[in-house]
Amino acid sequence: QKSNTSSESFYANLYDLLEFCRVSKIKPDSFCVSAAGVVCDGKISLSNNKLELDEKTLRLVSGIKNTRIINDMEAFCVGMNFIKAPKIVSLNNPKQCTDSLSVVINVGTGLGKSIFFINEDKLFVFPSEGGHAEYHSKRSGGTNFEYEDFVSGKMLLRHGVDSSSMNILVKSLACFIVNCMIDLMPFGGIYLTGGVIENNKEFIAKKLKSELKQRMIKTN
């Protein structure tokens, strides 16, 4: 189970999982936790929570030597390589290039971005906090908005899921995607994932294709 409340509830869920493995006579040889935040030296402070985790403690609690913490967007990149058509809906049937960068953009509670490429069957992943990049608009206090303020489930919760909010989300998402295209040239593909995408995929697919075409013409 996924816990976003406290260290105690996280470890309670972990103990339940370990007990399930014991009763079921399952002996995992690896243990991996993915979470939102920057992973440094095997430690992470969740960006959306006060929870802090480290591989050393998890290794002691689980008893599993091969224990790792990874960024949640890194997990998305790994997962993308197991998803095949018809699970993937293509917006424009692009010609993909081998040995090129790919981008995964996740629109869920927040906005996440990560880059990956495959070389000789090896996966290389570069997580980022791109969703917190500054957007063009200004707050009343003079500070900049972030892309996540316009492209996320949090925005829809604040303003409601209606055509006006969805249009703002899609326009902002198109801007975010085009900036990724210019900055990274991801000829391996740009993949959109997350609950907001999944729950509104028909509306987003139709509007996003039009928005991208207009912005690509403007940016030549």
C-alpha angles and dihedrals in degrees: 000000000000117000125194099170114074148329090263095057092044092055091042088058090045092052089050090052092049091048090051089053091049095049092044091048091238115152110194115204093195136038126193131180121193120198141163109265145059116305113213126169091346094307134107137185107201112241092214098040144034091245117122123193135183131189094231093060093043090050091053094046096045098037088222113131096200098064125150140176117210136178113265092239089055087058090053090054092051090048094050090069091063096051117090137174132318086035089061115070112204119214098196109003094243124196105245124212122218119237090024131126120268127197129212116201116190119197107190129115085333136006121269134181133187136169128219141167136184122226122178090343092306118123118220117190130190113189119202142182091229093141088071094057113125117266124212099255125089128226119230088258092056098254122123125256118237124232087247089064088067104026109052147075088257090065092051091049090054097046104022131247102282135129093268094053093042092051090052090048094050094046091050092045090052090053090049092050095048090051088053090050093051095042101042108018090218100194089165088073142267113254123199118205140158140085096287091054094045096047095046102028098131094051093041094046093052097044096038094055090056094044093049092050092053094047094046090054091049093050092043 
